[in-house]
Amino acid sequence: MTGQTPSTDATPEIPAALTAAPGYQVRRLYQAYLALWAREVDPVLTGPQFAVLQAVEGNPGRDQRSMAAAVSLDTSTMADVARRLENRGLLARHTAAADGRRKLLHLTDAGRAALREANQRARTLDKLLLESFGADGGESLVSTLQALADRWEALTEGAE
């Protein structure tokens, strides 16, 4: 040991064990995506809020628990997101007549407007993210990412 202090100016080299790990690369992608989402879309809706409104638009009147599963949120996070959207006047939650514990979700007019604006911003972001792959390459990449997500989710559930 020479007693020299490493330079703080240069970024340390990333170990090969990390760069070869798919989880590390997925984490890098996700961090970059979150930063871009915050810059390009977040003034309107956060990612989870956007996902919930998209799902409710496509499935109006469905219960909060099933919508949580549809957008890959746990039920407590879903309850918090839905409450925040309701407080902003973007989502209406109604108690189901047959089961007072179930909350049925509907978009409000303000929710539809916010979703339209956010959707335009999100599609612009999608184009930015995929433009270097070309039309066919972008579709192929998204298909591969979906297959990977499906596989990894199945592994977490013990299915193979």
C-alpha positions in Angstrom: 0.0 0.0 0.0 1.5 3.3 -1.1 -0.6 5.6 1.0 -1.9 7.5 -2.0 -5.4 8.8 -1.9 -7.5 8.0 -4.9 -8.4 10.9 -7.1 -11.9 12.2 -6.5 -12.1 13.8 -10.0 -12.6 10.7 -12.0 -15.6 8.4 -11.9 -14.4 5.0 -10.6 -14.4 2.1 -13.1 -17.5 0.0 -12.9 -16.6 -3.6 -12.1 -17.2 -6.1 -14.8 -19.3 -8.2 -12.4 -21.8 -5.3 -12.4 -21.8 -4.4 -16.1 -22.4 -8.1 -16.9 -25.4 -8.3 -14.5 -28.8 -7.8 -16.1 -30.3 -6.3 -12.9 -27.6 -3.6 -12.8 -28.4 -2.6 -16.4 -32.1 -2.6 -15.7 -31.6 -0.4 -12.7 -29.6 2.0 -14.9 -32.3 2.1 -17.5 -35.0 2.7 -14.8 -33.0 5.5 -13.2 -32.5 7.2 -16.5 -36.2 6.7 -17.4 -37.4 8.2 -14.1 -35.2 11.3 -14.7 -36.5 11.7 -18.2 -40.1 11.1 -17.1 -39.7 13.8 -14.4 -38.4 16.2 -17.0 -40.8 15.5 -19.9 -44.0 14.3 -18.3 -44.1 14.7 -14.5 -45.5 18.3 -14.4 -48.8 16.6 -15.3 -48.7 13.2 -13.7 -46.2 10.9 -12.0 -45.6 7.5 -13.7 -47.9 5.5 -11.2 -50.6 8.2 -11.5 -50.4 8.0 -15.3 -50.6 4.2 -15.3 -53.6 4.3 -13.0 -55.5 6.8 -15.1 -54.6 4.9 -18.3 -56.0 1.7 -16.8 -59.1 3.3 -15.4 -59.8 4.9 -18.8 -59.7 1.5 -20.4 -61.6 -0.2 -17.6 -64.0 2.3 -16.0 -65.9 1.2 -13.0 -63.4 -1.6 -12.0 -62.4 -2.0 -8.4 -59.3 -0.5 -7.0 -57.7 -3.9 -6.1 -58.0 -5.3 -9.6 -56.7 -2.1 -11.0 -53.6 -2.3 -8.7 -52.8 -5.7 -10.2 -53.3 -4.4 -13.7 -50.7 -1.6 -13.3 -48.3 -3.6 -11.1 -48.8 -1.7 -7.9 -49.3 -3.2 -4.4 -52.7 -2.4 -2.9 -51.4 0.1 -0.3 -49.6 2.1 -3.0 -52.6 1.9 -5.2 -54.8 3.3 -2.4 -52.4 6.2 -1.9 -52.2 7.0 -5.6 -56.0 6.8 -6.0 -56.6 9.0 -3.0 -54.1 11.6 -4.4 -55.8 11.5 -7.8 -59.2 11.8 -6.1 -58.0 14.8 -4.1 -56.8 16.5 -7.3 -60.2 15.9 -8.9 -58.9 13.5 -11.5 -60.4 10.3 -10.3 -63.8 9.5 -8.6 -63.9 6.6 -6.2 -67.4 5.1 -5.4 -68.2 2.4 -2.9 -69.6 -0.7 -4.5 -73.2 -1.3 -3.6 -72.7 -5.1 -3.1 -69.5 -4.7 -1.1 -68.7 -1.6 0.9 -65.0 -2.4 1.0 -64.6 -2.2 -2.8 -63.9 1.1 -4.3 -64.9 1.5 -8.0 -62.8 3.9 -10.1 -63.9 6.4 -12.8 -62.1 9.2 -14.5 -63.5 12.7 -14.0 -63.5 15.2 -16.9 -60.4 16.8 -15.4 -58.8 13.4 -15.2 -59.5 12.8 -18.9 -57.9 16.2 -19.7 -54.8 15.5 -17.6 -54.5 12.1 -19.1 -54.7 13.5 -22.7 -51.9 16.0 -21.9 -49.7 13.4 -20.1 -50.3 10.9 -22.9 -49.0 13.4 -25.5 -45.9 14.0 -23.4 -45.4 10.3 -22.7 -45.6 9.4 -26.5 -43.1 12.2 -27.2 -40.8 10.7 -24.6 -41.3 7.2 -26.1 -40.2 8.5 -29.5 -37.1 10.1 -27.9 -36.2 6.9 -26.1 -36.7 4.6 -29.1 -35.6 6.9 -32.1 -32.1 5.4 -32.3 -33.6 1.9 -32.9 -35.8 2.8 -35.9 -39.5 1.9 -36.1 -39.0 -1.9 -36.4 -36.1 -1.9 -33.9 -38.1 0.1 -31.3 -41.1 -2.3 -31.6 -38.7 -5.3 -31.2 -37.0 -3.7 -28.2 -40.4 -3.1 -26.5 -41.5 -6.6 -27.3 -38.2 -8.0 -25.8 -38.6 -5.8 -22.7 -42.2 -7.1 -22.2 -41.1 -10.7 -22.5 -38.3 -10.1 -20.0 -40.7 -8.4 -17.6 -43.2 -11.2 -18.0 -40.5 -13.8 -17.3 -39.0 -12.0 -14.3 -42.5 -11.5 -12.8 -43.2 -15.2 -13.3 -40.0 -16.0 -11.5 -41.0 -13.9 -8.5 -44.3 -15.8 -8.3 -42.5 -19.1 -8.4 -43.9 -20.0 -11.8 -41.7 -21.1 -14.6 
